[in-house]
């Protein structure tokens, strides 16, 4: 046998020397759930180790993450029902606690990257990502609302705007609104291929943002489709996106790979709540070893082509790298 691949696996030094994929903490984004108030840290039952946090607690959490080398965060607001309406007015209200928290983070930690969420569902009395009229999600009525939301977020200090709504044409409308308001350097991380997945349940628990009626299948993608992701990516690229995202991640590694092969923009992947919850449950039952299964999972997403991974395991991975897990 002239070729013996095992020779390059013979010891740790050789294995490390020929290792093809290198996952760094800087590739990861940590999702944080924020609420109005003070001194609040409520664990989310379906997402062990994740919390709804008020501004003071969030700032402490970010300080702790920075010490671990983790500097990228995506924020999601849990909004009181009384503040919701059909047109998501609170989303661009200057008194919105979400915007105030973003400003506080950037003031205290200017070298962090914070990413927003642009969609109507956290603020909508209907619980949908777009404007609802007679049971229909109306695409073009939604777009100016999203644009107002995006500009308010840029004003608050968000580095990247994250449209998660999946309305047609929203990237161009948001880009034009940001530029018109003078936010030329504020980027857009587009949820390009966001699927109508069964793995979002714990996230919706965290924000109490499930639709009041119907589902999201007329705007989120069919899990059976891959070519459609190429169409979405081509449109988002042409409309001015700076990142293309696939959501979920683990069940869509092939979609991540095909976007990486066909587009030059950085590819992000959202390792969603249900995917993380499954691994946590298996580890809690003793079926898997967390310190091994968790980094292997993240490595597989990176290997598939994701330059950026949004994951609830980001802090634990940073701890593992530092030898503190």
N, C-alpha and C positions, 0 to 999 in steps of 0.2 A: 504494500500500500504506500504509494508515493505521497498521497495527500491524507493527512490525519488531522482533521479539525480539532481534535482533543488536545493537540500539542499547544494550542493557543488558549487552553483552559487549565493548563497544568498547575498553576499556582496563582495566588491572589494578585501578585505583582504583574504577571502577564495578563491576567483577566482585566485588571484595571487599565493596563496600557492600551488594550485593543477595544475598550468599551466604546460603543458607538453613540449612545444617547446619554446626555448629561443633564439632569434636572437640577435647577438651582432654585433657591428660595425666591430669587428675583423674578422667576417665571410665574409665581403664584399670586393670586388675588384672594383676599379674605373677605367674605360677606359678613356684614354687620347689620343687625336689625335695631332700629332706633325708635324711641318713643318720647313723647312729651313728658316733662316732669323732672324730678330730681331724686337721686338715690335709688333708682329703679334698676333691678337686675333680675328678670324673671326667666327661668329656664323654660325652653320650649319642649313640651313633653315628648313630641315625636321627633325631636332633634337633640338628643342628649349632648350636653356640652356647649349648646348654643343658647343665646339669651336675647331677650328684648332689653335694651339698655337706654337709659336717659343720658343726656349730654355729658354729665360729670363722670359717669361710669365708662362711657365710650372713650373719653379722652384718656382715662387710666388704662383702658384696654389697648389703645393704640400705642401709648408709651411703652407698655410691656412688649408689644409686638415689635416695635422698632428696636428694642434691645436685642431681640432675636434675629434681627436682620430683615424683618418683614415690613415692607413699606407701602404695599398696594392694597387698597380697600374699596369695596363696592357697598354702598349704603342703601338700605330699604326701609321705608317708613311704615310703622303700624299706626294707622290714623283712626281716631275715634269716629264712630258712626255718625255722630252729630255734625261732623265737619265735612261729610260727603254730600255731593249733589250730582245731578245728571251731567254737568259739564265740568266737573273736577276743578271748580274755582279755587279751592284751597291749595292746589298744586303750585300755583304761581302767586299766592298771597305772600307779601313780604313778612308776615308774621308766622309763616309756616315753620314749625320747629325743625323740620328736615333741612330746610335751607339755612337756618340759624346754626344747626349742628355742623353742617359742612363749612360754614364760615369760621366757626370756632376751631375746627380741626386744622384748616389751612393757616389760620393765624398762629396756632400753637406749634404746628408741625408742617412748616411750609415745604419741606422736601418730600412729603408723602405724595402719592398719586391717589386721588379719590375719584371714583366712578359713580355716576348717578344711575337712576332708573327712570326712564321716560315711558310712561303708559298711564292710562286713566284709572286702571283697576284699584290702586290703593286709595284713590280719592273719589271713586264713582259710587253712587248709591246703587247702581246696577251691577257693580262688580266685574265689569268687562273692561278690556283694554281700550275700547273705542266707544264712541257715542252710540247709544241705543235708542232706536226709534221703532216702536211697534214690533219689538222683538228682533229687529235687524241691527247689526253693527254697521253704522254708516261711515264708510271710509273717509270721504272728502270733508265731511263735517268735523271729523276728528283731527285732521291735520293742523289747523290753526291752533287748536287747544294744545297739541303736543309742542308746537313751536313756542308758544308762550311759556310752557313748562320748561323747555330746554333753555331758553334765554334766562329765565329766573334762576335756573341751576348754575348756569355759567356766571351770572352775576354773584352768586353765593360763593363761587370759588372752585366748583368742580373742575377737574382737569379733563375728564372725558365724559361725554354725554352718552348714556346707554339706552337707546330706543329699543324697548322689549315688546312693543305693541304689535308688530307685524302688519301694520297698515301699508298699503301700496303707496309709494311715492314719499314716504315720510322723511327719508334721509335728505333728499333734495330740499324739501320745505324747511327742515331744521337747519341744514347748512346755510341756506340763504338767510334765514332769520338770525342765526348767530353772526354771520358776516355783516348783515345790516346793522346789528347792534354793536359791532366792533370787536366781536370775540373770534378773531381770525385764528388764534392759536389754540382755541378750545377744540379738542378732537372729538370724533364720534366713533364709539365702539358699537357697531350695529349688531343686534341680534338678527343675523342674516337668515339662518336656517333654524328657526325655533319650532320644534315639533309639538303637536297636540299629544303630549306624553302622559302616561299614567304615573310618572315618577315625580310629580310636583306636589303631591299631597302635603308633606310636612311643611313646605314653604308656605302654602296657603293657610295652614294652621297658624304659622308664625305671624302672618299679616292679617288674618281674617279677611282674605280678599277673594274668596271663591265667588263665581258668578251667582247672582240671585236667581237666575233662570237660564236655561239653555247651556251650551258649552262653547268652546273656543275654536271649533273645528273649521269655521268659515274663514278664520284668519291665521291660525297656527297650522303648520304643515302636516300633511298626512305621513305618519311614520313609515309607510310603504315606499315613499318616494325619495330618490337620490338625485336624479337629473334635475328635478325642480330646484334643488339647492344651488345648482349651477346658474339657473336663471336668476334666482334671488341675489346671488353673489355678484353676477354681472351687473344687475341693476344698482345694487348698493355701491359698487365700485364707481360706476358712472356718475352716481348722484353725490359722491363726495365722502363716503365712509373712509375712516382711517384704520379700522380693524373690522374683520369679519368674524362673527361668532356662530358656533354651533351649540345648540342646547336641546337635549342633554348631551353628555359626553360619552359615557361608557357604551351605551347602546347604539351610538352613532359614530363609532371610530372610523368606519368606512367613509362617512360624509366628511369628517375632519380631514381625512387623507386626500379625498378627491378635491377639496377646496385648496389644500396646501399645494397640490400638484398643478392646479390651474390658475392660481392667482398669486400675485406678488405681495399683497398686503399681509400684515401679520394676522395669523389665525388664532382666535380665542376659542376656548371650549368651557362651557359651564357644567361642572361636575355637580349635578343637582342633588337636592335634599334627599330624594328617595333612593338614589344610588348610594349616597353616603350612609343613609340609615340602614340599608341592608347589610353593609359591611360591619357597621357598629353592632348590629344585632347578632351577627354571626360570631363576632369577637366576644361579645358579652356572654354568649352561650358556650364559649370555649371551642368552637368549631374552627376558628381561624386565629392566627396570632397577629394582633394589630400592628406591631412594630415592623412586621414583614409584609403583611398584606396591603397596608395603607400606602407605603412608598411604591410598591409594585404597581398598584392601581394608578397612581399619578404618573408613574413612568410610562405606562402603556398609553396614556392619553397624549403625553409629550411625544412619544415615539410615533404615534399615528400622524403627528404633524402640528399639534397645538403649540404655538409659541407662548401662549398665555393660558393658564388654567385657573378658573374661578372655582374654589373648592373650600368646603367647610373644614378640610383637613390642613389648611395652609399653616395655621399656627402650630399644630402638632408636628408637621413636617419640619418646620423651622426649629422646633425644640429638638427633634431627632438629630438634625444636622449639628446642633450645638451640644449634643450629648446630654440633653436635659429631659428626655422623655423616657 
